[in-house]
Amino acid sequence: DQQVKQNSPSLSVQEGRISILNCDYTNSMFDYFLWYKKYPAEGPTFLISISSIKDKNEDGRFTVFLNKSAKHLSLHIVPSQPGDSAVYFCAADYTGTASKLTFGTGTRLQVTL
Amino acid sequence: DAGVIQSPRHEVTEMGQEVTLRCKPISGHDYLFWYRQTMMRGLELLIYFNNNVPIDDSGMPEDRFSAKMPNASFSTLKIQPSEPRDSAVYFCASSTWTGTGELFFGEGSRLTVL
């Protein structure tokens, strides 16, 4: 039973446009959410996180939005760049120390020229 | 600074053989995690350690899987005997709590069991 779901396996966006990656979760205990980016043949790398006490967190071109009532979070990348082409995983945690992350299955983002 | 180091990067073995994956975490990190990535299930947490002590191994699929952390700089994940359905990429990650929840992943060990 997938507690964290990324229903879009892939997304293609033009360079300069906004990329929106979505993630849904089912476990109400989750109170911390993260996004990771993964290039081929590399391990995932941390991108941005958000606590459930917030509804938005921004870091440069990356913004994560959290809608607790809908159990939904999204990652916005503006503007999208070719180097953003990767697989993006959302993850959720309830331990308070990110020691038991539950990951989604990932969304492959391709940014085209 | 060296990141998380995993070996081997690739392993091809035959069903029934023992497989040992190795991990050296980042110095100073007190958490170590073993994850498995498959197409169907994404990244799954197998087991994690805190200060070399196994805390939660509920993700370990079967008794065929075992993990150890004899000291702060080394961990192993062993599969004995291996089966074709164990074929996956196994990631080791380490962290210390800084408020962001950032885990530092190794490059992974791709296991193929024939």
Interface residues (C-beta under 8 A of the other chain):
Chain A: Y32 L34 A41 E42 G43 P44 T45 F46 S49 F89 A91 D93 T97 A98 S99 K100 L101 T102 F103 G104 T105 G106
Chain B: V4 Y31 F33 Y35 M39 M40 R41 G42 L43 E44 L45 Y48 N50 I55 D56 F91 A93 S95 W97 T100 G101 E102 L103 F104 F105 G106 E107 G108
